[in-house]
Amino acid sequence: MSNLDGIKSVVATELERFDSFYKDALHSDNKLLDKIGDYTLKHKGKQLRPLFVLLSARCFGDVSESTYRAATFIELLHSATLIHDDVVDDASERRGFASINAMFKNKIAVLAGDYLLSQGMIIALENHDYQMLDMISQAVRNMSEGEIFQLEKAKNFDISEEDYYQIIEKKTASLIASCCAIGAVSAGATPEQVEAMRQFGINAGKAFQIRDDIFDYQPDNTSGKGYGNDIREHKMTLPLIHLLQNCTAIERTLIISKIRLSGKRKKTIDSIICQANEKNSLAYCEEKMNFFARQAELKLDAINDSEAKTALKNLLYYCIKRSN
């Protein structure tokens, strides 16, 4: 059961109920916000994060109302983050469709993202889900810190491999860790079990992000995200870090100079990707991705076997083997 539809079938009823929660949360009496909510719902993506929440809960018991609220809050936060990212990156497309900022302009997009985030907070507060609010707030803080740290370090192209792991743990893994921990909490898991699920999410999130970073160095990828965007934006991800660590000082200087002076040009991007392949940088990234996936799987040993646990393991490997 490695395909996504098969994984989702384990919580098919719960996903339908979640969709209802999420649809209600996106609704607004303001016509423009409601229109943006409908557009967001229409292009909702694979909803992997709510799936992590629901499966994590099912590993320890039944999915509760608290679980649905947690999954909804997480998806609202994720949607808000994507909207804000598209504004920052001046992206005109998201998942092959026009981005919110392209459709409604930047100011409205920023406010819409703020609205989605506030909706999640209101849901938690109205239902006294204070532990959920605390855990998600910490994830938001980590995501912001990771993004700022990456931007700060990117100026001088001096991000080490350890810096990179710290960045992706904060930017990506912290949210997936929250999904797994909150799901477990909502089903009455013990503190030890919650921590095991959090660690599972941290490692799964690192593997997930490395897969995304590999896509960016594959011109023939079918992810719908194109390629070379990290180079254009001067982002130091693992493929580039490995390349710079495994070339001569002169080569390193030339690569950094090319990125700074002509990093937006296709010729430059293709040249750097070619060099990354020559230095086996993508193979190294896959090795590290698989390492974190194995570490994540080991964390599941702390919980009893179940259909949900098997599906969660399959979801982990779907994330690193996906083609989009």
NORZIBEL-V986578 format. One record per backbone hydrogen bond with DSSP energy under -0.5 kcal/mol. NH is the residue of the N-H (numbers start at 1). CO is the residue of the C=O. E is the energy in kcal/mol with one decimal. If there is no record, write none. Layout:
nh/co/e
NH/CO/E
NH/CO/E
This chain:
nh/co/e
7/3/-2.0
8/4/-2.8
9/5/-1.5
10/6/-0.5
10/7/-1.2
11/8/-1.3
12/9/-1.1
15/11/-2.6
16/12/-1.8
17/13/-1.9
18/14/-2.6
19/15/-2.5
20/16/-1.4
21/17/-1.9
22/18/-3.0
23/19/-2.4
24/20/-2.1
25/21/-2.0
26/22/-1.6
27/23/-0.8
27/24/-0.6
31/29/-0.5
34/30/-2.6
35/31/-2.0
36/32/-2.3
37/33/-2.5
38/34/-2.4
39/35/-2.1
40/36/-2.6
41/37/-2.4
42/38/-2.2
43/39/-1.5
44/41/-1.0
47/44/-0.6
51/47/-1.3
52/48/-2.1
53/49/-1.9
54/50/-2.7
55/51/-2.5
56/52/-2.0
57/53/-2.0
58/54/-2.3
59/55/-1.3
60/57/-1.9
61/57/-0.9
68/64/-1.9
69/65/-2.2
70/66/-2.4
71/67/-2.7
72/68/-2.2
73/69/-2.7
74/70/-2.6
75/71/-2.2
76/72/-2.5
77/73/-2.5
78/74/-2.6
79/75/-2.6
80/76/-2.5
81/77/-2.5
82/78/-2.2
83/79/-2.2
84/80/-2.4
85/81/-2.7
86/82/-2.2
87/83/-1.5
88/84/-2.5
89/85/-2.8
90/87/-0.8
91/86/-2.3
94/97/-3.3
97/94/-1.7
99/92/-1.8
103/99/-2.0
104/100/-3.0
105/101/-1.8
109/105/-2.1
110/106/-2.8
111/107/-2.1
112/108/-2.6
113/109/-2.4
114/110/-2.2
115/111/-2.3
116/112/-2.2
117/113/-2.1
118/114/-2.4
119/115/-2.2
120/116/-1.7
121/117/-1.9
122/118/-2.6
123/119/-2.3
124/120/-2.0
125/121/-2.6
126/122/-3.0
127/123/-1.1
128/125/-1.3
129/124/-3.0
130/128/-1.7
133/129/-2.3
134/130/-2.4
135/131/-2.5
136/132/-2.6
137/133/-2.3
138/134/-1.9
139/135/-1.5
140/136/-2.4
141/137/-2.3
142/138/-2.5
143/139/-2.6
144/140/-2.2
145/141/-2.6
146/142/-2.7
147/143/-2.0
148/144/-2.3
149/145/-2.5
150/146/-2.2
151/147/-2.1
152/148/-2.5
153/149/-2.4
154/150/-2.1
155/151/-0.7
155/152/-0.6
156/153/-1.0
157/154/-0.7
158/153/-1.4
160/158/-0.5
164/160/-2.3
165/161/-2.0
166/162/-2.0
167/163/-2.5
168/164/-2.7
169/165/-1.7
170/166/-1.7
171/167/-3.4
172/168/-1.8
173/168/-2.7
174/169/-1.6
175/172/-0.6
176/172/-1.5
177/173/-2.8
178/174/-1.7
179/175/-2.1
180/176/-2.0
181/177/-2.6
182/178/-2.9
183/179/-2.1
184/180/-1.9
185/181/-2.6
186/182/-2.6
187/183/-0.7
187/184/-1.0
188/185/-1.8
189/184/-2.2
194/190/-2.6
195/191/-2.1
196/192/-1.9
197/193/-2.2
198/194/-2.2
199/195/-2.5
200/196/-2.1
201/197/-2.4
202/198/-2.2
203/199/-2.2
204/200/-2.6
205/201/-2.6
206/202/-1.8
207/203/-2.1
208/204/-2.4
209/205/-2.3
210/206/-2.1
211/207/-1.9
212/208/-1.7
213/209/-2.3
214/210/-2.1
215/211/-2.1
216/212/-1.3
217/214/-1.9
218/215/-2.1
219/217/-0.5
221/218/-2.2
222/323/-0.5
228/216/-2.4
232/228/-2.4
233/229/-2.1
234/231/-1.5
235/230/-3.3
237/235/-1.2
241/237/-2.6
242/238/-2.7
243/239/-2.0
244/240/-2.8
245/241/-1.7
246/242/-1.0
246/243/-0.8
247/244/-0.7
252/248/-2.8
253/249/-2.2
254/250/-2.2
255/251/-2.6
256/252/-2.4
257/253/-2.2
258/254/-2.3
259/255/-2.2
260/256/-2.4
261/257/-2.5
262/258/-2.9
263/259/-1.4
265/262/-1.7
269/265/-2.3
270/266/-3.0
271/267/-1.8
272/268/-2.3
273/269/-2.4
274/270/-2.1
275/271/-2.0
276/272/-2.4
277/273/-2.0
278/274/-2.0
279/275/-1.8
280/277/-1.4
281/276/-2.9
284/280/-1.9
285/281/-2.1
286/282/-2.3
287/283/-1.8
288/284/-2.1
289/285/-2.8
290/286/-2.5
291/287/-1.7
292/288/-2.2
293/289/-1.9
294/290/-2.3
295/291/-2.2
296/292/-2.3
297/293/-2.4
298/294/-2.0
299/295/-1.1
299/296/-0.6
300/296/-0.8
300/297/-1.0
301/298/-1.4
302/299/-1.2
303/300/-1.7
310/306/-2.1
311/307/-2.2
312/308/-2.4
313/309/-2.2
314/310/-2.3
315/311/-2.3
316/312/-2.0
317/313/-1.8
318/314/-2.1
319/315/-2.2
320/316/-1.0
321/317/-1.3
322/318/-1.4
